[in-house]
Amino acid sequence: MIEIHDYNPDWPVQFASLREALADTLREHIISIKHVGSTSVPGLAAKPILDLSIIILRSNPEAARRYAELNQRIAQQFPDDRAAYTEAKTEFIESVLLQATVQGC
């Protein structure tokens, strides 16, 4: 069930905490972390789920190519199911982040 909540002034605080934790963990890889989506708009009612945009790993063209192929494939597989689409790419993203962390990229 999708629930829409009144704007919560704690959402920016929660984002700041998430941004700090991610920046500490991935500091060498992150170009920027942005709070996006409905919860980033002051006063706007929204699903109580924080959306983040993290810009990283521009220096890995092979990973970018594989990610593009995966996106095409799962977009066809889950054309009307955004949650399944997102879940289907989670493992790939986590593996690329782990590889980058291990390699010190």
N, CA, C and O atoms as a GROMACS GRO file, in nm:
protein
  420
    1MET      N    1   0.084  -0.117   0.000
    1MET     CA    2   0.000   0.000   0.000
    1MET      C    3   0.089   0.125   0.000
    1MET      O    4   0.182   0.135   0.080
    2ILE      N    5   0.060   0.215  -0.087
    2ILE     CA    6   0.135   0.340  -0.095
    2ILE      C    7   0.073   0.439   0.003
    2ILE      O    8  -0.048   0.464   0.000
    3GLU      N    9   0.156   0.495   0.090
    3GLU     CA   10   0.110   0.593   0.187
    3GLU      C   11   0.178   0.725   0.161
    3GLU      O   12   0.300   0.731   0.143
    4ILE      N   13   0.100   0.831   0.159
    4ILE     CA   14   0.153   0.966   0.144
    4ILE      C   15   0.141   1.034   0.280
    4ILE      O   16   0.035   1.036   0.342
    5HIS      N   17   0.252   1.090   0.326
    5HIS     CA   18   0.256   1.158   0.455
    5HIS      C   19   0.271   1.308   0.435
    5HIS      O   20   0.326   1.353   0.334
    6ASP      N   21   0.221   1.384   0.532
    6ASP     CA   22   0.248   1.528   0.531
    6ASP      C   23   0.398   1.548   0.536
    6ASP      O   24   0.472   1.461   0.582
    7TYR      N   25   0.443   1.663   0.488
    7TYR     CA   26   0.585   1.693   0.490
    7TYR      C   27   0.640   1.676   0.632
    7TYR      O   28   0.577   1.715   0.730
    8ASN      N   29   0.757   1.616   0.640
    8ASN     CA   30   0.822   1.593   0.769
    8ASN      C   31   0.952   1.674   0.772
    8ASN      O   32   1.042   1.649   0.692
    9PRO      N   33   0.962   1.770   0.861
    9PRO     CA   34   1.085   1.851   0.866
    9PRO      C   35   1.209   1.772   0.904
    9PRO      O   36   1.321   1.822   0.894
   10ASP      N   37   1.191   1.649   0.947
   10ASP     CA   38   1.307   1.562   0.977
   10ASP      C   39   1.367   1.501   0.850
   10ASP      O   40   1.479   1.450   0.855
   11TRP      N   41   1.296   1.504   0.737
   11TRP     CA   42   1.350   1.443   0.615
   11TRP      C   43   1.485   1.502   0.575
   11TRP      O   44   1.576   1.426   0.541
   12PRO      N   45   1.503   1.634   0.577
   12PRO     CA   46   1.636   1.687   0.544
   12PRO      C   47   1.743   1.643   0.645
   12PRO      O   48   1.859   1.621   0.608
   13VAL      N   49   1.705   1.630   0.771
   13VAL     CA   50   1.798   1.585   0.875
   13VAL      C   51   1.837   1.439   0.849
   13VAL      O   52   1.954   1.402   0.861
   14GLN      N   53   1.737   1.357   0.815
   14GLN     CA   54   1.765   1.217   0.783
   14GLN      C   55   1.855   1.206   0.661
   14GLN      O   56   1.947   1.124   0.658
   15PHE      N   57   1.830   1.289   0.560
   15PHE     CA   58   1.916   1.288   0.442
   15PHE      C   59   2.059   1.326   0.479
   15PHE      O   60   2.153   1.260   0.435
   16ALA      N   61   2.076   1.429   0.559
   16ALA     CA   62   2.210   1.472   0.599
   16ALA      C   63   2.285   1.360   0.669
   16ALA      O   64   2.405   1.341   0.649
   17SER      N   65   2.214   1.284   0.752
   17SER     CA   66   2.276   1.171   0.821
   17SER      C   67   2.317   1.062   0.722
   17SER      O   68   2.426   1.007   0.732
   18LEU      N   69   2.228   1.031   0.628
   18LEU     CA   70   2.261   0.931   0.525
   18LEU      C   71   2.378   0.977   0.439
   18LEU      O   72   2.468   0.899   0.409
   19ARG      N   73   2.376   1.104   0.400
   19ARG     CA   74   2.485   1.158   0.318
   19ARG      C   75   2.618   1.148   0.391
   19ARG      O   76   2.719   1.111   0.331
   20GLU      N   77   2.618   1.180   0.518
   20GLU     CA   78   2.742   1.172   0.596
   20GLU      C   79   2.794   1.029   0.605
   20GLU      O   80   2.913   1.004   0.588
   21ALA      N   81   2.703   0.933   0.631
   21ALA     CA   82   2.744   0.792   0.640
   21ALA      C   83   2.797   0.742   0.506
   21ALA      O   84   2.899   0.673   0.502
   22LEU      N   85   2.729   0.775   0.398
   22LEU     CA   86   2.775   0.732   0.265
   22LEU      C   87   2.906   0.798   0.228
   22LEU      O   88   2.995   0.733   0.172
   23ALA      N   89   2.920   0.925   0.259
   23ALA     CA   90   3.044   0.996   0.227
   23ALA      C   91   3.161   0.938   0.305
   23ALA      O   92   3.272   0.927   0.252
   24ASP      N   93   3.137   0.899   0.430
   24ASP     CA   94   3.243   0.837   0.510
   24ASP      C   95   3.285   0.704   0.451
   24ASP      O   96   3.403   0.670   0.449
   25THR      N   97   3.187   0.627   0.403
   25THR     CA   98   3.214   0.493   0.350
   25THR      C   99   3.276   0.497   0.211
   25THR      O  100   3.368   0.420   0.182
   26LEU      N  101   3.227   0.585   0.126
   26LEU     CA  102   3.267   0.586  -0.015
   26LEU      C  103   3.340   0.714  -0.056
   26LEU      O  104   3.338   0.751  -0.173
   27ARG      N  105   3.404   0.780   0.039
   27ARG     CA  106   3.459   0.914   0.016
   27ARG      C  107   3.545   0.928  -0.108
   27ARG      O  108   3.542   1.033  -0.172
   28GLU      N  109   3.623   0.826  -0.143
   28GLU     CA  110   3.712   0.840  -0.259
   28GLU      C  111   3.638   0.824  -0.391
   28GLU      O  112   3.693   0.857  -0.497
   29HIS      N  113   3.517   0.774  -0.387
   29HIS     CA  114   3.445   0.742  -0.510
   29HIS      C  115   3.335   0.842  -0.543
   29HIS      O  116   3.291   0.849  -0.658
   30ILE      N  117   3.291   0.918  -0.446
   30ILE     CA  118   3.173   1.002  -0.463
   30ILE      C  119   3.209   1.138  -0.521
   30ILE      O  120   3.300   1.206  -0.474
   31ILE      N  121   3.137   1.174  -0.624
   31ILE     CA  122   3.147   1.308  -0.680
   31ILE      C  123   3.047   1.399  -0.608
   31ILE      O  124   3.080   1.511  -0.568
   32SER      N  125   2.923   1.349  -0.592
   32SER     CA  126   2.823   1.425  -0.517
   32SER      C  127   2.711   1.333  -0.470
   32SER      O  128   2.688   1.227  -0.527
   33ILE      N  129   2.642   1.378  -0.366
   33ILE     CA  130   2.524   1.309  -0.314
   33ILE      C  131   2.416   1.415  -0.301
   33ILE      O  132   2.435   1.517  -0.234
   34LYS      N  133   2.302   1.392  -0.365
   34LYS     CA  134   2.192   1.489  -0.365
   34LYS      C  135   2.066   1.425  -0.309
   34LYS      O  136   2.041   1.306  -0.329
   35HIS      N  137   1.987   1.505  -0.239
   35HIS     CA  138   1.854   1.464  -0.192
   35HIS      C  139   1.757   1.499  -0.304
   35HIS      O  140   1.741   1.616  -0.339
   36VAL      N  141   1.693   1.399  -0.361
   36VAL     CA  142   1.602   1.420  -0.474
   36VAL      C  143   1.465   1.362  -0.441
   36VAL      O  144   1.447   1.299  -0.337
   37GLY      N  145   1.371   1.384  -0.528
   37GLY     CA  146   1.238   1.328  -0.508
   37GLY      C  147   1.152   1.415  -0.419
   37GLY      O  148   1.193   1.523  -0.376
   38SER      N  149   1.033   1.367  -0.392
   38SER     CA  150   0.932   1.445  -0.320
   38SER      C  151   0.975   1.486  -0.180
   38SER      O  152   0.942   1.596  -0.135
   39THR      N  153   1.048   1.399  -0.110
   39THR     CA  154   1.087   1.434   0.027
   39THR      C  155   1.189   1.548   0.032
   39THR      O  156   1.216   1.602   0.140
   40SER      N  157   1.245   1.584  -0.081
   40SER     CA  158   1.342   1.694  -0.084
   40SER      C  159   1.276   1.830  -0.102
   40SER      O  160   1.344   1.933  -0.097
   41VAL      N  161   1.145   1.832  -0.122
   41VAL     CA  162   1.073   1.958  -0.147
   41VAL      C  163   1.003   2.002  -0.018
   41VAL      O  164   0.907   1.938   0.024
   42PRO      N  165   1.050   2.110   0.044
   42PRO     CA  166   0.988   2.156   0.168
   42PRO      C  167   0.838   2.180   0.151
   42PRO      O  168   0.795   2.246   0.057
   43GLY      N  169   0.762   2.126   0.245
   43GLY     CA  170   0.618   2.146   0.247
   43GLY      C  171   0.536   2.049   0.164
   43GLY      O  172   0.414   2.050   0.171
   44LEU      N  173   0.603   1.964   0.084
   44LEU     CA  174   0.532   1.873  -0.006
   44LEU      C  175   0.502   1.740   0.063
   44LEU      O  176   0.592   1.678   0.120
   45ALA      N  177   0.378   1.697   0.058
   45ALA     CA  178   0.342   1.564   0.108
   45ALA      C  179   0.406   1.460   0.016
   45ALA      O  180   0.418   1.482  -0.105
   46ALA      N  181   0.449   1.347   0.074
   46ALA     CA  182   0.525   1.250  -0.006
   46ALA      C  183   0.522   1.112   0.059
   46ALA      O  184   0.485   1.097   0.176
   47LYS      N  185   0.563   1.012  -0.019
   47LYS     CA  186   0.590   0.881   0.040
   47LYS      C  187   0.710   0.902   0.133
   47LYS      O  188   0.804   0.972   0.095
   48PRO      N  189   0.709   0.843   0.252
   48PRO     CA  190   0.818   0.868   0.347
   48PRO      C  191   0.944   0.785   0.316
   48PRO      O  192   0.996   0.714   0.401
   49ILE      N  193   0.989   0.797   0.193
   49ILE     CA  194   1.107   0.724   0.146
   49ILE      C  195   1.202   0.827   0.086
   49ILE      O  196   1.167   0.897  -0.009
   50LEU      N  197   1.322   0.836   0.143
   50LEU     CA  198   1.419   0.933   0.092
   50LEU      C  199   1.484   0.880  -0.034
   50LEU      O  200   1.531   0.766  -0.038
   51ASP      N  201   1.486   0.963  -0.137
   51ASP     CA  202   1.555   0.929  -0.262
   51ASP      C  203   1.686   1.006  -0.267
   51ASP      O  204   1.690   1.126  -0.241
   52LEU      N  205   1.793   0.934  -0.301
   52LEU     CA  206   1.925   0.994  -0.311
   52LEU      C  207   1.977   0.975  -0.451
   52LEU      O  208   1.946   0.876  -0.518
   53SER      N  209   2.056   1.069  -0.495
   53SER     CA  210   2.127   1.055  -0.621
   53SER      C  211   2.275   1.063  -0.588
   53SER      O  212   2.323   1.164  -0.536
   54ILE      N  213   2.347   0.955  -0.617
   54ILE     CA  214   2.489   0.949  -0.588
   54ILE      C  215   2.565   0.939  -0.719
   54ILE      O  216   2.542   0.847  -0.798
   55ILE      N  217   2.654   1.032  -0.743
   55ILE     CA  218   2.734   1.032  -0.865
   55ILE      C  219   2.871   0.975  -0.832
   55ILE      O  220   2.945   1.031  -0.751
   56ILE      N  221   2.905   0.860  -0.897
   56ILE     CA  222   3.033   0.793  -0.871
   56ILE      C  223   3.084   0.724  -0.996
   56ILE      O  224   3.012   0.714  -1.096
   57LEU      N  225   3.206   0.676  -0.994
   57LEU     CA  226   3.263   0.579  -1.087
   57LEU      C  227   3.252   0.615  -1.233
   57LEU      O  228   3.216   0.530  -1.314
   58ARG      N  229   3.282   0.737  -1.269
   58ARG     CA  230   3.279   0.776  -1.409
   58ARG      C  231   3.398   0.720  -1.485
   58ARG      O  232   3.401   0.725  -1.608
   59SER      N  233   3.493   0.666  -1.413
   59SER     CA  234   3.617   0.621  -1.478
   59SER      C  235   3.614   0.473  -1.514
   59SER      O  236   3.720   0.417  -1.543
   60ASN      N  237   3.499   0.408  -1.513
   60ASN     CA  238   3.491   0.266  -1.543
   60ASN      C  239   3.397   0.242  -1.661
   60ASN      O  240   3.280   0.208  -1.641
   61PRO      N  241   3.446   0.259  -1.784
   61PRO     CA  242   3.358   0.246  -1.901
   61PRO      C  243   3.302   0.104  -1.918
   61PRO      O  244   3.192   0.089  -1.971
   62GLU      N  245   3.374   0.003  -1.874
   62GLU     CA  246   3.322  -0.135  -1.886
   62GLU      C  247   3.203  -0.154  -1.794
   62GLU      O  248   3.103  -0.214  -1.834
   63ALA      N  249   3.211  -0.105  -1.672
   63ALA     CA  250   3.098  -0.114  -1.580
   63ALA      C  251   2.979  -0.034  -1.633
   63ALA      O  252   2.865  -0.078  -1.622
   64ALA      N  253   3.006   0.082  -1.691
   64ALA     CA  254   2.899   0.164  -1.748
   64ALA      C  255   2.830   0.091  -1.863
   64ALA      O  256   2.708   0.095  -1.875
   65ARG      N  257   2.908   0.025  -1.947
   65ARG     CA  258   2.851  -0.050  -2.060
   65ARG      C  259   2.763  -0.163  -2.009
   65ARG      O  260   2.651  -0.183  -2.058
   66ARG      N  261   2.813  -0.238  -1.911
   66ARG     CA  262   2.736  -0.351  -1.856
   66ARG      C  263   2.609  -0.301  -1.787
   66ARG      O  264   2.504  -0.365  -1.795
   67TYR      N  265   2.619  -0.187  -1.720
   67TYR     CA  266   2.503  -0.130  -1.653
   67TYR      C  267   2.397  -0.087  -1.755
   67TYR      O  268   2.278  -0.108  -1.733
   68ALA      N  269   2.440  -0.027  -1.864
   68ALA     CA  270   2.346   0.013  -1.969
   68ALA      C  271   2.275  -0.108  -2.028
   68ALA      O  272   2.154  -0.104  -2.051
   69GLU      N  273   2.350  -0.215  -2.053
   69GLU     CA  274   2.289  -0.338  -2.104
   69GLU      C  275   2.189  -0.395  -2.005
   69GLU      O  276   2.080  -0.438  -2.044
   70LEU      N  277   2.226  -0.396  -1.876
   70LEU     CA  278   2.135  -0.446  -1.773
   70LEU      C  279   2.008  -0.362  -1.769
   70LEU      O  280   1.898  -0.417  -1.762
   71ASN      N  281   2.022  -0.231  -1.772
   71ASN     CA  282   1.904  -0.143  -1.770
   71ASN      C  283   1.810  -0.172  -1.886
   71ASN      O  284   1.689  -0.178  -1.867
   72GLN      N  285   1.865  -0.190  -2.005
   72GLN     CA  286   1.781  -0.222  -2.122
   72GLN      C  287   1.707  -0.354  -2.101
   72GLN      O  288   1.586  -0.363  -2.126
   73ARG      N  289   1.779  -0.453  -2.056
   73ARG     CA  290   1.720  -0.587  -2.037
   73ARG      C  291   1.610  -0.586  -1.931
   73ARG      O  292   1.501  -0.639  -1.954
   74ILE      N  293   1.636  -0.526  -1.817
   74ILE     CA  294   1.535  -0.531  -1.711
   74ILE      C  295   1.420  -0.434  -1.736
   74ILE      O  296   1.310  -0.455  -1.685
   75ALA      N  297   1.443  -0.329  -1.813
   75ALA     CA  298   1.332  -0.241  -1.851
   75ALA      C  299   1.230  -0.317  -1.936
   75ALA      O  300   1.110  -0.296  -1.925
   76GLN      N  301   1.281  -0.405  -2.022
   76GLN     CA  302   1.191  -0.489  -2.102
   76GLN      C  303   1.125  -0.597  -2.016
   76GLN      O  304   1.009  -0.632  -2.038
   77GLN      N  305   1.199  -0.648  -1.919
   77GLN     CA  306   1.147  -0.755  -1.833
   77GLN      C  307   1.041  -0.704  -1.735
   77GLN      O  308   0.944  -0.774  -1.706
   78PHE      N  309   1.059  -0.580  -1.685
   78PHE     CA  310   0.968  -0.523  -1.585
   78PHE      C  311   0.916  -0.386  -1.630
   78PHE      O  312   0.940  -0.286  -1.562
   79PRO      N  313   0.844  -0.380  -1.742
   79PRO     CA  314   0.803  -0.249  -1.796
   79PRO      C  315   0.706  -0.173  -1.706
   79PRO      O  316   0.699  -0.050  -1.714
   80ASP      N  317   0.633  -0.242  -1.621
   80ASP     CA  318   0.531  -0.177  -1.538
   80ASP      C  319   0.553  -0.199  -1.389
   80ASP      O  320   0.463  -0.176  -1.308
   81ASP      N  321   0.672  -0.244  -1.352
   81ASP     CA  322   0.699  -0.275  -1.211
   81ASP      C  323   0.830  -0.210  -1.169
   81ASP      O  324   0.937  -0.272  -1.174
   82ARG      N  325   0.820  -0.084  -1.127
   82ARG     CA  326   0.940  -0.008  -1.090
   82ARG      C  327   1.016  -0.072  -0.974
   82ARG      O  328   1.139  -0.070  -0.974
   83ALA      N  329   0.945  -0.128  -0.877
   83ALA     CA  330   1.012  -0.191  -0.763
   83ALA      C  331   1.095  -0.311  -0.809
   83ALA      O  332   1.209  -0.328  -0.765
   84ALA      N  333   1.040  -0.394  -0.896
   84ALA     CA  334   1.114  -0.509  -0.948
   84ALA      C  335   1.231  -0.464  -1.034
   84ALA      O  336   1.338  -0.525  -1.028
   85TYR      N  337   1.212  -0.358  -1.113
   85TYR     CA  338   1.320  -0.303  -1.195
   85TYR      C  339   1.436  -0.258  -1.105
   85TYR      O  340   1.552  -0.290  -1.131
   86THR      N  341   1.403  -0.186  -1.000
   86THR     CA  342   1.507  -0.137  -0.908
   86THR      C  343   1.576  -0.254  -0.839
   86THR      O  344   1.699  -0.256  -0.829
   87GLU      N  345   1.500  -0.349  -0.792
   87GLU     CA  346   1.557  -0.466  -0.724
   87GLU      C  347   1.649  -0.545  -0.818
   87GLU      O  348   1.751  -0.598  -0.775
   88ALA      N  349   1.612  -0.553  -0.944
   88ALA     CA  350   1.690  -0.632  -1.041
   88ALA      C  351   1.827  -0.571  -1.068
   88ALA      O  352   1.917  -0.642  -1.112
   89LYS      N  353   1.845  -0.443  -1.042
   89LYS     CA  354   1.977  -0.384  -1.066
   89LYS      C  355   2.058  -0.364  -0.938
   89LYS      O  356   2.175  -0.324  -0.944
   90THR      N  357   1.999  -0.392  -0.823
   90THR     CA  358   2.066  -0.370  -0.695
   90THR      C  359   2.193  -0.452  -0.682
   90THR      O  360   2.296  -0.400  -0.640
   91GLU      N  361   2.188  -0.579  -0.715
   91GLU     CA  362   2.305  -0.666  -0.701
   91GLU      C  363   2.422  -0.615  -0.786
   91GLU      O  364   2.537  -0.614  -0.741
   92PHE      N  365   2.393  -0.573  -0.909
   92PHE     CA  366   2.499  -0.522  -0.995
   92PHE      C  367   2.563  -0.396  -0.935
   92PHE      O  368   2.685  -0.384  -0.930
   93ILE      N  369   2.480  -0.304  -0.889
   93ILE     CA  370   2.531  -0.180  -0.832
   93ILE      C  371   2.616  -0.208  -0.710
   93ILE      O  372   2.724  -0.151  -0.694
   94GLU      N  373   2.568  -0.296  -0.622
   94GLU     CA  374   2.645  -0.330  -0.503
   94GLU      C  375   2.778  -0.395  -0.539
   94GLU      O  376   2.879  -0.368  -0.474
   95SER      N  377   2.779  -0.479  -0.641
   95SER     CA  378   2.905  -0.545  -0.680
   95SER      C  379   3.004  -0.445  -0.737
   95SER      O  380   3.124  -0.455  -0.711
   96VAL      N  381   2.957  -0.347  -0.815
   96VAL     CA  382   3.046  -0.246  -0.871
   96VAL      C  383   3.102  -0.157  -0.759
   96VAL      O  384   3.221  -0.124  -0.760
   97LEU      N  385   3.018  -0.120  -0.664
   97LEU     CA  386   3.066  -0.040  -0.552
   97LEU      C  387   3.168  -0.116  -0.468
   97LEU      O  388   3.269  -0.060  -0.427
   98LEU      N  389   3.141  -0.244  -0.444
   98LEU     CA  390   3.235  -0.325  -0.367
   98LEU      C  391   3.368  -0.337  -0.441
   98LEU      O  392   3.475  -0.322  -0.381
   99GLN      N  393   3.362  -0.364  -0.570
   99GLN     CA  394   3.484  -0.374  -0.650
   99GLN      C  395   3.563  -0.244  -0.646
   99GLN      O  396   3.685  -0.245  -0.632
  100ALA      N  397   3.495  -0.132  -0.659
  100ALA     CA  398   3.562  -0.002  -0.655
  100ALA      C  399   3.627   0.021  -0.519
  100ALA      O  400   3.737   0.075  -0.511
  101THR      N  401   3.559  -0.018  -0.414
  101THR     CA  402   3.613  -0.001  -0.279
  101THR      C  403   3.736  -0.088  -0.259
  101THR      O  404   3.836  -0.042  -0.204
  102VAL      N  405   3.730  -0.213  -0.303
  102VAL     CA  406   3.842  -0.304  -0.290
  102VAL      C  407   3.963  -0.256  -0.371
  102VAL      O  408   4.077  -0.265  -0.326
  103GLN      N  409   3.936  -0.204  -0.489
  103GLN     CA  410   4.045  -0.159  -0.577
  103GLN      C  411   4.094  -0.019  -0.539
  103GLN      O  412   4.196   0.028  -0.591
  104GLY      N  413   4.021   0.047  -0.449
  104GLY     CA  414   4.063   0.181  -0.410
  104GLY      C  415   4.042   0.285  -0.516
  104GLY      O  416   4.118   0.382  -0.524
  105CYS      N  417   3.941   0.265  -0.599
  105CYS     CA  418   3.912   0.361  -0.707
  105CYS      C  419   3.857   0.490  -0.652
  105CYS      O  420   3.827   0.582  -0.728
   0.00000   0.00000   0.00000
